[in-house]
Amino acid sequence: MVRKIHIPLYVLASLSIGVASILVRVSQASPTACAFWRLFIASLLLLAVSGTSHAHTLCSRKLLYPLVAGLALSAHFVLWMDSLFRVSVAVSTTIVVLYPVHLVLVEVFRGEKVGLGVAVGIAIAFTAVVLLFSNSLAVSSLTGVLGTAEAFAASLAAAIYFYTGRLSRKCLSTAEYSSATYLIASLTTLAYSLATGDNVFSYLQNSWPWLLALALVPMVGGHTVMNYLLRFYKSSTVTSIALAEPVVASILAATILRERIGFIEVTALAMAIAGVALVIKSSEG
């Protein structure tokens, strides 16, 4: 049960992550550049706010959490942001928010019992993904298939990130965990950009307002708030915030980007959101 004092934080995080896909699309920067600057600026902001007094407490054992989470977060953003340029915002955001389902599966593997509602919800959610894959194949769109696959892989990476975050909250504060994780993720993304020849610094002149907004709104207002809430709730509960992302993103995409989606896609999106919602509700029951 979510405490009343935390409800505004849930609302803030839901709206904040909902605008991320639109900021990426309008930024005129590459997916890798968006991922790097979103992470790097956010890490600097958190380090500035929290100071460096906690740096000495991050021993090698504690640093393992931000290291694993940072690698996963980098993969999540690079894959997901690239998918935004291959499939519609609605499809990409709906598939990527499957990570609460993956987290429930992790809890099941750890020995927690699965109720009928959880099983049905998982089946519905993954049926929706199969439907989206099939639709991409039906229209002979290799780009669409790749974008769908990237979004799904990004959801797996997000599950690792949030699960690690839950484990880390036993020994690290929000500032310690978030700043270290974001910095490691940004450096990982920078290394990837160098390997692929994508100069992330070349986009600053024209795209800096959007890149700054990516760091302030969905990163600080979204992910950092979610990291804070992980201290009080299960990872599957906190990530239920993601349910609002496809709704907010789809409305904004239709309004700002004039993006339209077909009947099959709408059906699959509704199924995916319903499936994830059922999994979360049943796992908390």
C-alpha distance (Angstrom), angle and dihedral (degrees) to the residues before:
residue distance angle dihedral
M1 . . .
V2 3.81 . .
R3 3.80 114.0 .
K4 3.80 115.6 -122.3
I5 3.80 91.5 -121.3
H6 3.81 89.6 61.1
I7 3.82 98.1 47.4
P8 3.85 93.6 89.0
L9 3.81 88.5 53.0
Y10 3.80 90.7 52.7
V11 3.81 90.0 51.0
L12 3.82 92.4 46.4
A13 3.80 92.9 50.1
S14 3.82 92.5 45.8
L15 3.80 93.6 53.6
S16 3.81 93.3 40.3
I17 3.79 96.9 55.5
G18 3.80 90.1 41.8
V19 3.81 92.7 69.1
A20 3.82 95.9 48.3
S21 3.80 97.2 91.0
I22 3.80 92.3 50.4
L23 3.80 92.5 50.4
V24 3.80 89.7 51.8
R25 3.80 93.4 50.2
V26 3.82 95.7 47.5
S27 3.81 95.7 41.3
Q28 3.83 94.9 83.2
A29 3.81 87.2 -141.4
S30 3.79 128.1 117.6
P31 3.82 119.4 -95.6
T32 3.81 90.1 -111.4
A33 3.81 92.2 51.2
C34 3.80 91.0 49.2
A35 3.79 90.5 50.4
F36 3.80 94.0 47.6
W37 3.80 98.4 47.1
R38 3.79 93.3 41.8
L39 3.80 89.6 55.5
F40 3.80 99.2 36.5
I41 3.81 97.1 48.5
A42 3.81 91.4 45.1
S43 3.81 91.4 50.9
L44 3.82 91.1 51.2
L45 3.80 91.4 48.7
L46 3.80 92.4 51.5
L47 3.79 92.6 45.4
A48 3.81 89.5 50.8
V49 3.80 92.5 50.0
S50 3.80 97.6 42.9
G51 3.81 96.4 35.7
T52 3.79 124.7 -144.8
S53 3.81 96.2 -78.0
H54 3.79 91.5 106.0
A55 3.79 95.8 52.1
H56 3.81 94.4 90.9
T57 3.82 91.5 54.8
L58 3.80 93.4 61.6
C59 3.79 98.4 94.5
S60 3.79 120.4 178.2
R61 3.81 92.6 -90.9
K62 3.79 93.8 51.3
L63 3.79 91.9 43.2
L64 3.80 89.7 60.8
Y65 3.82 90.8 75.5
P66 3.83 96.5 54.9
L67 3.80 89.6 41.4
V68 3.81 94.4 56.4
A69 3.80 92.4 38.5
G70 3.81 91.9 47.4
L71 3.79 93.6 52.8
A72 3.80 90.4 48.0
L73 3.81 93.2 46.2
S74 3.79 92.1 50.9
A75 3.81 90.9 51.6
H76 3.80 90.3 46.3
F77 3.80 94.7 54.5
V78 3.80 97.7 40.5
L79 3.81 92.7 49.4
W80 3.79 96.7 41.0
M81 3.80 96.5 44.6
D82 3.79 90.7 49.2
S83 3.81 89.6 51.4
L84 3.81 89.2 57.3
F85 3.80 88.5 69.4
R86 3.81 93.6 48.5
V87 3.81 103.2 45.0
S88 3.79 135.1 21.5
V89 3.79 120.5 -74.3
A90 3.80 89.3 -115.4
V91 3.81 94.3 54.5
S92 3.80 94.6 43.0
T93 3.80 96.2 48.3
T94 3.80 93.4 44.1
I95 3.79 94.1 53.3
V96 3.79 94.7 42.8
V97 3.82 92.2 55.3
L98 3.79 91.0 64.7
Y99 3.80 88.3 96.0
P100 3.84 93.7 99.3
V101 3.81 86.6 61.7
H102 3.81 91.0 51.7
L103 3.81 89.6 49.4
V104 3.79 92.2 52.8
L105 3.81 88.6 50.8
V106 3.81 88.5 53.7
E107 3.80 89.7 52.7
V108 3.80 88.7 50.0
F109 3.80 91.5 52.4
R110 3.79 87.9 52.0
G111 3.78 89.5 61.6
E112 3.80 105.5 -88.8
K113 3.79 115.1 139.7
V114 3.79 120.2 -111.9
G115 3.78 119.3 -134.8
L116 3.78 125.7 -151.1
G117 3.80 91.4 -102.6
V118 3.80 92.1 56.3
A119 3.80 92.4 48.6
V120 3.81 92.6 48.3
G121 3.81 92.1 46.1
I122 3.79 92.4 51.2
A123 3.81 90.7 48.6
I124 3.82 91.7 50.4
A125 3.81 93.6 47.2
F126 3.78 94.9 49.7
T127 3.80 92.0 43.2
A128 3.80 86.8 58.0
V129 3.81 90.6 53.3
V130 3.81 91.2 49.8
L131 3.80 88.7 49.9
L132 3.81 91.2 53.2
F133 3.80 91.4 47.9
S134 3.81 90.4 48.8
N135 3.79 91.6 49.0
S136 3.82 90.8 53.1
L137 3.79 90.4 50.4
A138 3.80 91.9 46.6
V139 3.79 91.8 58.3
S140 3.81 89.7 46.1
S141 3.78 91.8 -120.1
L142 3.80 111.4 154.1
T143 3.78 88.0 176.1
G144 3.79 90.0 54.8
V145 3.80 92.7 49.1
L146 3.80 91.0 49.5
G147 3.80 91.7 47.8
T148 3.79 91.4 49.9
A149 3.81 90.8 48.6
E150 3.81 91.1 48.9
A151 3.80 91.9 51.7
F152 3.81 91.0 49.8
A153 3.81 92.3 48.4
A154 3.81 88.0 48.4
S155 3.81 89.7 55.1
L156 3.82 89.9 55.0
A157 3.81 90.5 50.3
A158 3.81 90.1 49.3
A159 3.81 90.3 53.0
I160 3.81 90.2 55.0
Y161 3.80 90.0 47.8
F162 3.81 95.6 51.5
Y163 3.81 94.9 40.5
T164 3.80 90.5 52.2
G165 3.78 88.3 47.4
R166 3.78 90.8 55.6
L167 3.81 91.4 51.4
S168 3.80 92.5 46.8
R169 3.80 94.4 54.9
K170 3.80 89.4 75.8
C171 3.80 90.6 71.3
L172 3.82 108.4 11.7
S173 3.80 132.7 64.7
T174 3.80 122.2 -128.3
A175 3.82 91.1 -103.4
E176 3.80 93.8 47.7
Y177 3.78 95.2 47.4
S178 3.80 98.8 39.1
S179 3.81 98.2 44.8
A180 3.81 93.4 46.2
T181 3.80 93.2 44.2
Y182 3.81 94.2 47.9
L183 3.80 92.2 47.1
I184 3.81 93.0 49.9
A185 3.80 90.1 45.8
S186 3.81 91.8 50.2
L187 3.81 92.6 49.6
T188 3.81 90.0 48.0
T189 3.79 89.7 51.2
L190 3.80 90.9 47.5
A191 3.81 90.0 53.1
Y192 3.80 89.1 50.5
S193 3.81 91.1 50.6
L194 3.80 91.3 51.8
A195 3.80 90.8 49.1
T196 3.81 91.8 51.2
G197 3.80 96.1 41.0
D198 3.81 94.7 -116.7
N199 3.82 108.6 144.7
V200 3.81 102.9 -147.8
F201 3.82 91.5 -172.8
S202 3.80 93.7 61.1
Y203 3.81 92.1 72.9
L204 3.80 97.7 56.5
Q205 3.81 98.3 89.6
N206 3.81 95.6 58.6
S207 3.79 102.9 22.2
W208 3.81 106.4 38.2
P209 3.85 96.4 108.1
W210 3.81 91.0 55.7
L211 3.80 93.3 42.8
L212 3.80 90.3 50.9
A213 3.80 89.9 48.7
L214 3.82 89.8 51.7
A215 3.80 89.6 56.3
L216 3.80 96.4 44.1
V217 3.79 102.2 41.1
P218 3.83 114.0 32.1
M219 3.82 95.7 19.8
V220 3.80 103.2 43.6
G221 3.80 98.2 20.8
G222 3.80 93.2 39.1
H223 3.80 117.0 26.2
T224 3.81 97.0 27.2
V225 3.80 91.9 50.7
M226 3.81 88.7 49.0
N227 3.82 90.1 50.7
Y228 3.80 88.4 53.5
L229 3.81 92.1 50.3
L230 3.82 90.4 52.0
R231 3.80 86.8 75.1
F232 3.80 89.6 67.1
Y233 3.81 107.0 29.3
K234 3.79 142.0 39.5
S235 3.79 116.2 -89.2
S236 3.82 91.1 -114.3
T237 3.83 89.9 54.5
V238 3.80 94.9 49.2
T239 3.78 93.2 46.1
S240 3.80 90.0 55.4
I241 3.81 81.1 86.5
A242 3.80 84.9 78.3
L243 3.81 91.2 71.3
A244 3.79 89.8 79.2
E245 3.81 94.1 51.9
P246 3.84 99.2 79.2
V247 3.80 91.0 44.8
V248 3.81 95.5 49.6
A249 3.81 92.8 39.7
S250 3.82 94.4 47.9
I251 3.80 92.6 50.3
L252 3.80 91.7 48.5
A253 3.82 92.1 45.1
A254 3.80 91.2 52.3
T255 3.81 91.5 46.9
I256 3.81 102.0 39.5
L257 3.80 104.5 23.3
R258 3.82 96.1 31.9
E259 3.79 88.0 -130.1
R260 3.80 119.4 168.2
I261 3.80 129.2 -169.1
G262 3.80 131.7 -159.7
F263 3.79 131.3 -112.4
I264 3.82 94.8 -100.5
E265 3.79 91.0 51.7
V266 3.81 92.7 48.0
T267 3.81 89.7 50.4
A268 3.80 92.2 49.3
L269 3.80 92.1 46.8
A270 3.79 91.8 52.0
M271 3.81 90.4 48.0
A272 3.80 92.7 49.9
I273 3.80 94.3 49.6
A274 3.81 91.6 45.1
G275 3.80 90.9 48.7
V276 3.80 94.1 50.1
A277 3.82 91.1 45.8
L278 3.81 90.9 51.2
V279 3.80 91.9 49.2
I280 3.81 92.5 50.8
K281 3.80 94.5 44.5
S282 3.81 93.4 46.6
S283 3.81 94.2 45.6
E284 3.80 90.5 54.7
G285 3.76 94.7 45.8
